[in-house]
């Protein structure tokens, strides 16, 4: 199989190149993102491998199909950037539903601890031999209430970490886990009770701008918002306003809703044209990391293994365990439920 690999980074190459050789898959790595202008690079390929900021809309799907592409392999869990309806009947879509939930959950707690104990400020000070403690007073997480939105594998891993710190945990999920020992509440109650709100849900029409002006108006004063899921779960302008009005105590972001043209690239020495992000970063109670929560050796290996396994199954015409289809769960007959492909 020949696979066009878009938005390739140095950390992607070792595992994918090695596993590709072992399984007879020829990856052609492109640093550019997949989009309407770059889809032609997939000409002659059996499939494409894409990441979170690649664009796979209806026009791209049609161009890929004309190029001979018959499978799109997401090397991530989220798929909001894929037009699944346009893919149906033409191109199969597979993903990595779970790679290392602990990697993302641990990064979430790292952001939280960095903020509440002012680690980032202390680090910068001591590098200049400033050992003053003025302005570094934090607070205990013990006894505080964490509100977790989304109780999939990552959300549950974060809940376990919070409980280890002696925090109280409440959660919201459209599909609660039965018998998980989690206290589920309404979204409004979660906003009003939580000292820390952590987002671990997928991006969909229902969750787009989940944190908006109305939601911020319900928050406990000084609440901390952490997002290591998808940027568009938060209305960035509303968040900035909430920080300025002293409602939001801190914002800890590994993702940003307009990140596609910014993250994973070096803009040091350049003027950042995104005014909202520039203002957020300038705030003393905001920490932004560049979509790196997944970035551990274990997670990278797991992502590569699952992606290659998905491609091998497609090449052998085997059932696709991790296939995505816009009809799954709908009333129409689902072939996948009979251990087949979606079409």
LOLOMAR-36212 format. One record per residue (C-alpha): residue number from 1; x, y, z. Coordinates in nm, 2 decimals, decimal comma. Layout:
REM residues N
r resi: NUM&u: X&v: Y&w: Z
...
REM end
This chain:
REM residues 343
r resi: 1&u: 0,00&v: 0,00&w: 0,00
r resi: 2&u: 0,10&v: 0,36&w: -0,07
r resi: 3&u: -0,01&v: 0,61&w: 0,19
r resi: 4&u: 0,03&v: 0,99&w: 0,16
r resi: 5&u: 0,11&v: 1,11&w: 0,51
r resi: 6&u: 0,01&v: 1,48&w: 0,57
r resi: 7&u: 0,12&v: 1,73&w: 0,83
r resi: 8&u: 0,42&v: 1,51&w: 0,92
r resi: 9&u: 0,64&v: 1,61&w: 1,21
r resi: 10&u: 0,98&v: 1,48&w: 1,31
r resi: 11&u: 0,83&v: 1,29&w: 1,61
r resi: 12&u: 0,59&v: 1,10&w: 1,37
r resi: 13&u: 0,85&v: 0,96&w: 1,14
r resi: 14&u: 1,04&v: 0,69&w: 1,34
r resi: 15&u: 0,75&v: 0,47&w: 1,45
r resi: 16&u: 0,55&v: 0,51&w: 1,12
r resi: 17&u: 0,85&v: 0,44&w: 0,90
r resi: 18&u: 0,95&v: 0,14&w: 1,10
r resi: 19&u: 0,60&v: -0,02&w: 1,13
r resi: 20&u: 0,54&v: 0,07&w: 0,76
r resi: 21&u: 0,84&v: -0,13&w: 0,65
r resi: 22&u: 0,74&v: -0,42&w: 0,87
r resi: 23&u: 0,39&v: -0,43&w: 0,73
r resi: 24&u: 0,46&v: -0,35&w: 0,36
r resi: 25&u: 0,32&v: 0,00&w: 0,37
r resi: 26&u: 0,50&v: 0,28&w: 0,19
r resi: 27&u: 0,45&v: 0,61&w: 0,36
r resi: 28&u: 0,53&v: 0,93&w: 0,17
r resi: 29&u: 0,57&v: 1,21&w: 0,43
r resi: 30&u: 0,45&v: 1,56&w: 0,35
r resi: 31&u: 0,50&v: 1,85&w: 0,59
r resi: 32&u: 0,21&v: 2,04&w: 0,44
r resi: 33&u: -0,14&v: 2,00&w: 0,57
r resi: 34&u: -0,41&v: 1,83&w: 0,37
r resi: 35&u: -0,65&v: 2,07&w: 0,21
r resi: 36&u: -0,82&v: 2,17&w: -0,11
r resi: 37&u: -0,49&v: 2,30&w: -0,26
r resi: 38&u: -0,28&v: 2,00&w: -0,15
r resi: 39&u: -0,51&v: 1,70&w: -0,21
r resi: 40&u: -0,35&v: 1,64&w: -0,55
r resi: 41&u: -0,03&v: 1,52&w: -0,37
r resi: 42&u: -0,22&v: 1,20&w: -0,29
r resi: 43&u: -0,24&v: 1,11&w: -0,66
r resi: 44&u: -0,15&v: 0,74&w: -0,70
r resi: 45&u: -0,18&v: 0,67&w: -0,33
r resi: 46&u: -0,42&v: 0,40&w: -0,19
r resi: 47&u: -0,49&v: 0,62&w: 0,12
r resi: 48&u: -0,40&v: 0,93&w: 0,32
r resi: 49&u: -0,30&v: 0,96&w: 0,68
r resi: 50&u: -0,41&v: 1,28&w: 0,85
r resi: 51&u: -0,41&v: 1,47&w: 1,18
r resi: 52&u: -0,63&v: 1,71&w: 1,37
r resi: 53&u: -0,57&v: 2,02&w: 1,16
r resi: 54&u: -0,59&v: 1,87&w: 0,82
r resi: 55&u: -0,90&v: 1,97&w: 0,63
r resi: 56&u: -1,11&v: 1,69&w: 0,48
r resi: 57&u: -1,43&v: 1,86&w: 0,36
r resi: 58&u: -1,65&v: 1,75&w: 0,07
r resi: 59&u: -1,43&v: 1,91&w: -0,19
r resi: 60&u: -1,12&v: 1,75&w: -0,05
r resi: 61&u: -1,30&v: 1,41&w: -0,04
r resi: 62&u: -1,40&v: 1,44&w: -0,40
r resi: 63&u: -1,04&v: 1,53&w: -0,50
r resi: 64&u: -0,90&v: 1,24&w: -0,30
r resi: 65&u: -1,15&v: 1,00&w: -0,46
r resi: 66&u: -1,05&v: 1,11&w: -0,81
r resi: 67&u: -0,69&v: 1,05&w: -0,71
r resi: 68&u: -0,76&v: 0,69&w: -0,63
r resi: 69&u: -0,77&v: 0,72&w: -0,25
r resi: 70&u: -0,99&v: 0,47&w: -0,08
r resi: 71&u: -0,91&v: 0,50&w: 0,29
r resi: 72&u: -0,84&v: 0,80&w: 0,52
r resi: 73&u: -0,65&v: 0,70&w: 0,83
r resi: 74&u: -0,68&v: 0,95&w: 1,12
r resi: 75&u: -0,39&v: 0,93&w: 1,36
r resi: 76&u: -0,60&v: 1,08&w: 1,64
r resi: 77&u: -0,93&v: 1,02&w: 1,81
r resi: 78&u: -1,12&v: 1,33&w: 1,71
r resi: 79&u: -1,28&v: 1,35&w: 1,36
r resi: 80&u: -1,46&v: 1,69&w: 1,35
r resi: 81&u: -1,24&v: 1,78&w: 1,06
r resi: 82&u: -1,38&v: 1,50&w: 0,84
r resi: 83&u: -1,70&v: 1,52&w: 0,63
r resi: 84&u: -1,81&v: 1,17&w: 0,70
r resi: 85&u: -2,13&v: 1,20&w: 0,49
r resi: 86&u: -1,92&v: 1,30&w: 0,18
r resi: 87&u: -1,69&v: 1,00&w: 0,24
r resi: 88&u: -1,97&v: 0,75&w: 0,26
r resi: 89&u: -1,97&v: 0,52&w: -0,04
r resi: 90&u: -1,64&v: 0,64&w: -0,16
r resi: 91&u: -1,37&v: 0,65&w: 0,10
r resi: 92&u: -1,35&v: 0,45&w: 0,43
r resi: 93&u: -1,24&v: 0,64&w: 0,73
r resi: 94&u: -1,06&v: 0,49&w: 1,03
r resi: 95&u: -0,92&v: 0,65&w: 1,35
r resi: 96&u: -0,73&v: 0,58&w: 1,67
r resi: 97&u: -1,00&v: 0,59&w: 1,93
r resi: 98&u: -0,76&v: 0,56&w: 2,23
r resi: 99&u: -0,39&v: 0,58&w: 2,24
r resi: 100&u: -0,28&v: 0,69&w: 2,58
r resi: 101&u: -0,55&v: 0,85&w: 2,79
r resi: 102&u: -0,30&v: 0,88&w: 3,07
r resi: 103&u: -0,08&v: 1,11&w: 2,86
r resi: 104&u: -0,36&v: 1,36&w: 2,81
r resi: 105&u: -0,49&v: 1,33&w: 3,17
r resi: 106&u: -0,15&v: 1,38&w: 3,32
r resi: 107&u: -0,08&v: 1,68&w: 3,10
r resi: 108&u: -0,42&v: 1,82&w: 3,22
r resi: 109&u: -0,31&v: 1,79&w: 3,58
r resi: 110&u: 0,04&v: 1,93&w: 3,50
r resi: 111&u: -0,13&v: 2,24&w: 3,36
r resi: 112&u: -0,35&v: 2,27&w: 3,67
r resi: 113&u: -0,06&v: 2,22&w: 3,92
r resi: 114&u: 0,16&v: 2,47&w: 3,72
r resi: 115&u: -0,11&v: 2,73&w: 3,75
r resi: 116&u: -0,22&v: 2,69&w: 4,11
r resi: 117&u: 0,13&v: 2,66&w: 4,25
r resi: 118&u: 0,27&v: 2,94&w: 4,02
r resi: 119&u: 0,55&v: 2,70&w: 3,89
r resi: 120&u: 0,58&v: 2,89&w: 3,56
r resi: 121&u: 0,63&v: 3,22&w: 3,73
r resi: 122&u: 0,88&v: 3,08&w: 3,98
r resi: 123&u: 1,08&v: 2,91&w: 3,70
r resi: 124&u: 1,11&v: 3,24&w: 3,51
r resi: 125&u: 1,21&v: 3,43&w: 3,83
r resi: 126&u: 1,48&v: 3,19&w: 3,95
r resi: 127&u: 1,65&v: 3,19&w: 3,61
r resi: 128&u: 1,71&v: 3,55&w: 3,67
r resi: 129&u: 1,83&v: 3,48&w: 4,03
r resi: 130&u: 1,51&v: 3,63&w: 4,17
r resi: 131&u: 1,42&v: 3,42&w: 4,47
r resi: 132&u: 1,14&v: 3,64&w: 4,61
r resi: 133&u: 0,81&v: 3,46&w: 4,70
r resi: 134&u: 0,60&v: 3,77&w: 4,65
r resi: 135&u: 0,30&v: 3,69&w: 4,43
r resi: 136&u: 0,36&v: 3,31&w: 4,43
r resi: 137&u: 0,10&v: 3,21&w: 4,68
r resi: 138&u: -0,11&v: 2,93&w: 4,55
r resi: 139&u: -0,38&v: 2,71&w: 4,70
r resi: 140&u: -0,44&v: 2,34&w: 4,78
r resi: 141&u: -0,63&v: 2,12&w: 4,54
r resi: 142&u: -0,73&v: 1,90&w: 4,83
r resi: 143&u: -1,10&v: 1,94&w: 4,91
r resi: 144&u: -1,17&v: 2,15&w: 4,59
r resi: 145&u: -1,44&v: 2,04&w: 4,35
r resi: 146&u: -1,34&v: 1,93&w: 4,00
r resi: 147&u: -1,61&v: 1,93&w: 3,73
r resi: 148&u: -1,52&v: 1,70&w: 3,45
r resi: 149&u: -1,71&v: 1,73&w: 3,12
r resi: 150&u: -1,69&v: 1,40&w: 2,93
r resi: 151&u: -1,62&v: 1,07&w: 3,11
r resi: 152&u: -1,46&v: 0,87&w: 2,83
r resi: 153&u: -1,12&v: 0,71&w: 2,89
r resi: 154&u: -0,93&v: 1,04&w: 2,93
r resi: 155&u: -1,20&v: 1,20&w: 3,15
r resi: 156&u: -1,20&v: 0,89&w: 3,38
r resi: 157&u: -0,82&v: 0,89&w: 3,39
r resi: 158&u: -0,83&v: 1,25&w: 3,50
r resi: 159&u: -1,10&v: 1,18&w: 3,76
r resi: 160&u: -0,87&v: 0,91&w: 3,91
r resi: 161&u: -0,58&v: 1,17&w: 3,93
r resi: 162&u: -0,81&v: 1,43&w: 4,10
r resi: 163&u: -0,93&v: 1,18&w: 4,35
r resi: 164&u: -0,57&v: 1,10&w: 4,43
r resi: 165&u: -0,52&v: 1,46&w: 4,53
r resi: 166&u: -0,83&v: 1,44&w: 4,76
r resi: 167&u: -1,05&v: 1,65&w: 4,53
r resi: 168&u: -1,43&v: 1,61&w: 4,51
r resi: 169&u: -1,54&v: 1,52&w: 4,16
r resi: 170&u: -1,86&v: 1,58&w: 3,97
r resi: 171&u: -1,92&v: 1,52&w: 3,61
r resi: 172&u: -2,14&v: 1,57&w: 3,31
r resi: 173&u: -2,17&v: 1,34&w: 3,01
r resi: 174&u: -2,45&v: 1,29&w: 2,76
r resi: 175&u: -2,40&v: 0,92&w: 2,81
r resi: 176&u: -2,32&v: 0,85&w: 3,18
r resi: 177&u: -2,12&v: 0,54&w: 3,27
r resi: 178&u: -2,34&v: 0,31&w: 3,47
r resi: 179&u: -2,20&v: 0,19&w: 3,80
r resi: 180&u: -1,88&v: 0,39&w: 3,76
r resi: 181&u: -1,92&v: 0,56&w: 4,10
r resi: 182&u: -1,92&v: 0,90&w: 3,94
r resi: 183&u: -2,16&v: 1,18&w: 4,06
r resi: 184&u: -2,33&v: 1,31&w: 3,75
r resi: 185&u: -2,49&v: 1,65&w: 3,75
r resi: 186&u: -2,64&v: 1,88&w: 3,49
r resi: 187&u: -2,41&v: 2,11&w: 3,30
r resi: 188&u: -2,54&v: 2,42&w: 3,48
r resi: 189&u: -2,48&v: 2,26&w: 3,82
r resi: 190&u: -2,13&v: 2,16&w: 3,72
r resi: 191&u: -2,05&v: 2,52&w: 3,62
r resi: 192&u: -2,19&v: 2,67&w: 3,94
r resi: 193&u: -2,03&v: 2,42&w: 4,18
r resi: 194&u: -1,68&v: 2,35&w: 4,03
r resi: 195&u: -1,36&v: 2,51&w: 4,14
r resi: 196&u: -1,19&v: 2,35&w: 3,84
r resi: 197&u: -1,36&v: 2,27&w: 3,51
r resi: 198&u: -1,18&v: 2,03&w: 3,28
r resi: 199&u: -1,31&v: 1,95&w: 2,93
r resi: 200&u: -1,27&v: 1,60&w: 2,79
r resi: 201&u: -1,55&v: 1,57&w: 2,54
r resi: 202&u: -1,54&v: 1,55&w: 2,16
r resi: 203&u: -1,63&v: 1,85&w: 1,94
r resi: 204&u: -1,97&v: 1,82&w: 1,78
r resi: 205&u: -2,26&v: 2,05&w: 1,69
r resi: 206&u: -2,38&v: 1,99&w: 2,05
r resi: 207&u: -2,05&v: 2,08&w: 2,22
r resi: 208&u: -1,94&v: 2,37&w: 1,99
r resi: 209&u: -1,87&v: 2,67&w: 2,22
r resi: 210&u: -1,98&v: 2,47&w: 2,52
r resi: 211&u: -1,81&v: 2,74&w: 2,72
r resi: 212&u: -1,96&v: 3,06&w: 2,59
r resi: 213&u: -2,08&v: 3,39&w: 2,75
r resi: 214&u: -2,38&v: 3,23&w: 2,90
r resi: 215&u: -2,18&v: 2,94&w: 3,06
r resi: 216&u: -1,92&v: 3,18&w: 3,20
r resi: 217&u: -2,20&v: 3,37&w: 3,36
r resi: 218&u: -2,29&v: 3,06&w: 3,56
r resi: 219&u: -1,94&v: 2,99&w: 3,69
r resi: 220&u: -1,83&v: 3,01&w: 4,05
r resi: 221&u: -1,62&v: 3,33&w: 4,08
r resi: 222&u: -1,25&v: 3,24&w: 4,03
r resi: 223&u: -1,32&v: 2,90&w: 3,86
r resi: 224&u: -1,03&v: 2,75&w: 3,66
r resi: 225&u: -1,10&v: 2,62&w: 3,31
r resi: 226&u: -0,88&v: 2,36&w: 3,16
r resi: 227&u: -0,91&v: 2,24&w: 2,80
r resi: 228&u: -0,70&v: 1,96&w: 2,66
r resi: 229&u: -0,97&v: 1,83&w: 2,42
r resi: 230&u: -1,07&v: 2,05&w: 2,12
r resi: 231&u: -1,03&v: 2,43&w: 2,09
r resi: 232&u: -1,37&v: 2,51&w: 1,96
r resi: 233&u: -1,53&v: 2,38&w: 2,28
r resi: 234&u: -1,45&v: 2,73&w: 2,42
r resi: 235&u: -1,56&v: 3,06&w: 2,27
r resi: 236&u: -1,22&v: 3,23&w: 2,30
r resi: 237&u: -1,35&v: 3,59&w: 2,29
r resi: 238&u: -1,61&v: 3,50&w: 2,57
r resi: 239&u: -1,33&v: 3,34&w: 2,77
r resi: 240&u: -1,11&v: 3,65&w: 2,73
r resi: 241&u: -1,40&v: 3,87&w: 2,85
r resi: 242&u: -1,46&v: 3,63&w: 3,15
r resi: 243&u: -1,09&v: 3,67&w: 3,25
r resi: 244&u: -1,11&v: 4,05&w: 3,22
r resi: 245&u: -1,42&v: 4,06&w: 3,43
r resi: 246&u: -1,24&v: 3,85&w: 3,70
r resi: 247&u: -1,50&v: 3,56&w: 3,67
r resi: 248&u: -1,25&v: 3,31&w: 3,53
r resi: 249&u: -0,97&v: 3,26&w: 3,78
r resi: 250&u: -0,73&v: 3,10&w: 3,52
r resi: 251&u: -0,75&v: 2,94&w: 3,18
r resi: 252&u: -0,52&v: 2,65&w: 3,09
r resi: 253&u: -0,53&v: 2,57&w: 2,72
r resi: 254&u: -0,36&v: 2,30&w: 2,52
r resi: 255&u: -0,59&v: 2,37&w: 2,23
r resi: 256&u: -0,74&v: 2,68&w: 2,07
r resi: 257&u: -1,03&v: 2,72&w: 1,83
r resi: 258&u: -0,82&v: 2,90&w: 1,56
r resi: 259&u: -0,51&v: 2,68&w: 1,61
r resi: 260&u: -0,50&v: 2,52&w: 1,27
r resi: 261&u: -0,27&v: 2,79&w: 1,11
r resi: 262&u: -0,07&v: 2,84&w: 1,43
r resi: 263&u: 0,00&v: 2,53&w: 1,63
r resi: 264&u: 0,28&v: 2,29&w: 1,55
r resi: 265&u: 0,48&v: 2,58&w: 1,39
r resi: 266&u: 0,75&v: 2,82&w: 1,51
r resi: 267&u: 0,64&v: 3,19&w: 1,50
r resi: 268&u: 0,91&v: 3,32&w: 1,74
r resi: 269&u: 1,04&v: 3,64&w: 1,59
r resi: 270&u: 0,71&v: 3,71&w: 1,41
r resi: 271&u: 0,41&v: 3,92&w: 1,50
r resi: 272&u: 0,12&v: 3,70&w: 1,60
r resi: 273&u: -0,18&v: 3,81&w: 1,39
r resi: 274&u: -0,44&v: 3,64&w: 1,60
r resi: 275&u: -0,53&v: 3,92&w: 1,85
r resi: 276&u: -0,74&v: 3,71&w: 2,07
r resi: 277&u: -0,47&v: 3,44&w: 2,13
r resi: 278&u: -0,21&v: 3,71&w: 2,17
r resi: 279&u: -0,42&v: 3,88&w: 2,44
r resi: 280&u: -0,49&v: 3,54&w: 2,61
r resi: 281&u: -0,12&v: 3,46&w: 2,62
r resi: 282&u: -0,04&v: 3,80&w: 2,77
r resi: 283&u: -0,27&v: 3,74&w: 3,07
r resi: 284&u: -0,08&v: 3,64&w: 3,39
r resi: 285&u: -0,34&v: 3,37&w: 3,47
r resi: 286&u: -0,34&v: 3,20&w: 3,13
r resi: 287&u: -0,11&v: 2,91&w: 3,03
r resi: 288&u: -0,11&v: 2,79&w: 2,67
r resi: 289&u: 0,07&v: 2,48&w: 2,54
r resi: 290&u: 0,07&v: 2,39&w: 2,17
r resi: 291&u: -0,16&v: 2,09&w: 2,15
r resi: 292&u: 0,10&v: 1,86&w: 2,32
r resi: 293&u: -0,10&v: 1,67&w: 2,57
r resi: 294&u: -0,08&v: 1,36&w: 2,36
r resi: 295&u: 0,29&v: 1,39&w: 2,31
r resi: 296&u: 0,46&v: 1,10&w: 2,50
r resi: 297&u: 0,67&v: 0,82&w: 2,37
r resi: 298&u: 0,41&v: 0,57&w: 2,47
r resi: 299&u: 0,13&v: 0,76&w: 2,30
r resi: 300&u: 0,32&v: 0,81&w: 1,97
r resi: 301&u: 0,40&v: 0,44&w: 1,96
r resi: 302&u: 0,04&v: 0,34&w: 2,03
r resi: 303&u: -0,09&v: 0,59&w: 1,76
r resi: 304&u: 0,14&v: 0,45&w: 1,50
r resi: 305&u: 0,06&v: 0,08&w: 1,59
r resi: 306&u: -0,32&v: 0,14&w: 1,57
r resi: 307&u: -0,30&v: 0,35&w: 1,25
r resi: 308&u: -0,09&v: 0,08&w: 1,08
r resi: 309&u: -0,32&v: -0,19&w: 1,20
r resi: 310&u: -0,62&v: -0,01&w: 1,06
r resi: 311&u: -0,44&v: 0,02&w: 0,72
r resi: 312&u: -0,34&v: -0,34&w: 0,72
r resi: 313&u: -0,70&v: -0,45&w: 0,79
r resi: 314&u: -0,82&v: -0,23&w: 0,51
r resi: 315&u: -0,56&v: -0,37&w: 0,26
r resi: 316&u: -0,66&v: -0,72&w: 0,35
r resi: 317&u: -1,03&v: -0,65&w: 0,32
r resi: 318&u: -1,08&v: -0,74&w: 0,68
r resi: 319&u: -1,35&v: -0,59&w: 0,92
r resi: 320&u: -1,25&v: -0,23&w: 1,02
r resi: 321&u: -1,28&v: -0,22&w: 1,40
r resi: 322&u: -1,21&v: 0,15&w: 1,41
r resi: 323&u: -1,41&v: 0,27&w: 1,11
r resi: 324&u: -1,62&v: 0,59&w: 1,13
r resi: 325&u: -1,95&v: 0,63&w: 0,95
r resi: 326&u: -2,21&v: 0,91&w: 0,97
r resi: 327&u: -2,48&v: 0,64&w: 0,97
r resi: 328&u: -2,35&v: 0,44&w: 1,27
r resi: 329&u: -2,60&v: 0,44&w: 1,54
r resi: 330&u: -2,88&v: 0,56&w: 1,31
r resi: 331&u: -3,20&v: 0,37&w: 1,22
r resi: 332&u: -3,06&v: 0,25&w: 0,88
r resi: 333&u: -2,91&v: -0,09&w: 0,86
r resi: 334&u: -2,55&v: -0,09&w: 0,97
r resi: 335&u: -2,32&v: -0,34&w: 0,80
r resi: 336&u: -2,05&v: -0,27&w: 1,05
r resi: 337&u: -2,26&v: -0,43&w: 1,32
r resi: 338&u: -2,24&v: -0,75&w: 1,12
r resi: 339&u: -1,86&v: -0,73&w: 1,13
r resi: 340&u: -1,83&v: -0,59&w: 0,79
r resi: 341&u: -1,72&v: -0,25&w: 0,65
r resi: 342&u: -1,96&v: 0,04&w: 0,66
r resi: 343&u: -2,02&v: 0,01&w: 0,28
REM end
